[in-house]
Amino acid sequence: MELSYQIPRPALIWTLVAVVLVLLPQSIRMPIWIGVVALFCVCWRVLIHNGKLNYPSRKLRVVVVLFTLIVSFSQIRNIGIGLDSAASLLALGFVFKLIEMRHKRDIYVVISLCFVMSMVAFLYSQSVLTTLYVALVVAVAMGAMIALNRSSSVVDNRGTARLAMKIAAQALPLTIVLFLVFPRIAPLWAVPMQTGVNSTGVTDEMSPGDISQLARSAELAFRVQFEDGVELTHGQLYWRGLVLDHFDGVTWRRSRNSSAYSVAASLADFRISYDDRIRTLGEPVSYNVILEPTQQPWLFGLHLAEDVNDEFFSGRNFELFNNGRITQRLSYDLRSYMQNQTDVLLLDSSRNRTLELPDGGNERSLEFAIGLRASVSTDREYANSVLAHFRQNQYFYTLNAPLLGENRIDEFLFDTMAGFCEHYASSFTYLMRSVGIPARVVVGYQGAEANPYENYLMVYQYNAHAWSEVWFEGEGWVRFDPTGAVSPTRIELGVQEALRNDPAFMEDDLFSAARFGGIGWLNAMRLRLDAIEYEWNQLVVNYDEDVQFELFERLFGEVTEQKVIMLMATLAFIVIVAVGFTVINIEPRIQRTPIDRFYLRVCRELAKINLVRRRGEGPIAFKDRICAERPELADAMAELTDMYVKLNYVGKSVSGAEQKNEMQALQTVYAKLKTKMPALAGLRRTG
Amino acid sequence: MAFSLREALTKNYQRWIAKNNPPRDQITLNRKNIFIVPTRNGLLFIFTSGLVFIAAINYAVSLAFALAFLMVSIFILSILHSFNNLNQLTLSSSSTQDVFCAEEACFRVQLSRSPKRRHESLELNFPNSSASPTMNSTTSYTDLAARDTEEVGVFTLATKRGEFKAPRLRVLTRFPLGLCRAWSVVDLNLHCLVYPRPVPFSMNQFDSGASGGSDTAISREGSEDFYGLRDYVPGDSLRQVAWKSVARGQGMQLKQFVDYVDNKIWLDWDMFYGFNVEERLSRLCYCVIQLSKTGNVYGMRIPGGEYPPATGPDHRKKLLRALARFGAE
């Protein structure tokens, strides 16, 4: 009896494979030592199975529990109660359970934990790849369950795998229906998700070299889909992120005098309403952005962006902020007024902020600016002549900017004359402020790549960009991009064209398909894969209660509680019945010959006059009984039974070519039998 | 209260089973006689899917919802697959051997399938029930994968002399995922005859010829005629060891010689005066076994039957059956 609870060898192997698979992607995020402990535990379990080691003693288990407690406390102190610490603790408990796994039920605990760990994997990423990987883990876990329930004498891993796949495939339709139909519930309680993943993308500080660092990465930043009919040139795609208006000589930052990002705080600061600060012209363009997790709160959009669903906060300088860091892919809808004027009346506080310069330094630039301003009459002419200066002199657009010393602006403008967009934006803004024109640096992304397979744009980290906004009397803030003056290709055709021969471009992603844009089929494959990912995101990842509601409404009109319940019941019924029929192969009905069917019909007729054929009673025994009970039927019944028996039993033994002849003979006797029927029917009437 | 309720439920269940599964020599399992409930592991699995679902709600993760639904779907399918693993399985009773009391009775059951189906990891046993609370049945395992039919012995301890009707047989499976347990309880009309439990005693009285009637005959170990070989027991005379067979590697065997004095023995009910019925039967049973081993001609007289002296396995069986059935009519 005890033996039946032991773990068979194939089941153990399946389980360990499932455990290793489920821990593998997690181990990247976990501290290294947890991975080491996990590997150690897996090896230990294998050695236990081979009889080389024993199960842990009671003492050791107590030590392990204490150790885990200490680790969890130190984790909470170090990184706080977050997803990462929870996930690594779960993993730790999980691998310790392995060496304690003695009985079949322990395996079920481990398999259940496998499913929980798979769920944790989805918290980090919901990409197509992750989904496929989790599907693999689920299949292996099912294989472990099957192997566990097979007789230990059977070692048929192929069959186990096939059965696991079969059950998974059969479970899929039901899963899809549940996914579509089961009512989604809003979160029960808010759980802040803290992950230790480093933030990516444009940040709220910009020093020389920061943006060029991003240009080395070919990671996706976000995807954009415009509503139909919108045609924008590459040069118009300025994805505005943050406004940096404080400069300390090295780094541009957001001014910290107002810490809150919220509208309420900025309104208190300005004492002027949001609507009064903007003037829009023309129709807005609408689009949807799917932002990859940045671990930062700010969003990107075309200036001047308005949040369609009113989910986000608007910053002082018309930036958009999410409520909390973006830890998962975020999809949002925006409406942008491409033609706009903002802050035509500039408040003093704002003017002071955007005129501020660090004390001392960069004298040559100051001198150059004052000289240039004196030679033209208006502020706008001055700005254009600075751009002309960049255009006409030997300035280079490159990722490998020389290192700069104390007076960064001076050295860049007059000595090195080579830099990336942040150098140009920074020095341009500095030159503006030097002569009393309010100016600020804006960071975000510029440009995009269109995906021909699905109608959307892809923006990569190497699209990161910095430019300037300058304030003119009566016009408000106007965008100036000094990089465009140096390298028009960058703005009109994109960064790939501009940096085609720069070895540092995308050097972090040496094997990224985007690097091989020149190779046709590879590039097509990259675009197609991205299109699949995009569709996946639109159809599956974004499927929430709102989308579900819309779908219901589109299909069934107004959504009522009764309708939802009816729909769910019907669909569940249909699916269960359908699945049931495929799983339970209903036995084929007994094939009856025409002669058999005829005989059974006669029996039914006889049953109506109380001559019921008993269970297991043969035709001859039945005939004899009828002859005894109802002599008037004897003749007809005897002849009929004789024919039937001869045809049915004697005829059956004949095989091969003779069968055809027999069949014809059967047909003629069948016709003869039919003539007997009225006699029987008549008897029934009299009887 | 709870206990009595449970008892009442069990009783009802037993009655229901008895009504719906009358004894039959051959039974094909179908939806009318297969029961399915989740196992403890199945409940754990469902609980885990609940956890995943709650996490999906809280973190608003679409694919975690999908995972939770997949787990539920897998569970539902495991119900169907467990059912499928028993459905259309045909059980029929096969011949059974008689046993001695306090030995394990082996009931042979034939399992067969239709060629399209597979039945794996089947467990057969006699469950404890209120009718037979102390069934000491061991579970037999089998697969019906490679061959169309399989014969399985299901063992249970024979505790009482006489006609032994096996309780209902339970066929159980947790295949394929172990989340559900599907079973059926069938009455295959399994019978076997239980002989009295042999109680050894010194059979010296036969040597003296003092018991029974005047024509009682005995045989005893002698030295005249070669009779056969038996295994060596420590203490035996080394002179009788068959050294030739030792040299052939057949182990130590002893040559046996007997003197045929008179080979007719009568076993009599009254030989064991002072014992009760079962004790008498047990001793008679022992005598029959011993005498049949040595090839004697023996007869038996018990109330209700007289069996003239004879020899051979058929005779032995006849006598043992008579002892087993004693008092049953």
Interface residues (C-beta under 8 A of the other chain):
Chain A: M1 S4 K104 R105 Y108 V109 I111 S112 F115 V116 S118 M119 F122 L123 Q126 T130 T131 V134 V138 M142 M145 I146 L148 N149 R150 S151 S153 V154 L163 I167 A168 Q170 A171 L172 L174 T175 L178 F179 F182 R184 I185 A186 P187 L188 W189 V191 M193 Q328 V540 V541 N542 Y543 D544 I576 V579 G580 V583 I584 N585 E587
Chain B: R40 N41 L44 F45 F47 T48 S49 L51 V52 I54 A55 A56 I57 N58 Y59 A60 V61 S62 L63 A64 F65 A66 L67 A68 F69 L70 M71 V72 S73 I74 I76 L77 S78 L80 H81 F83 N84 N87 Q88 S114 K116 R117 E120 S121 E123 T138 T139 Y141 T142 D143 A145 R174 F175 P176 L177 G178 L179
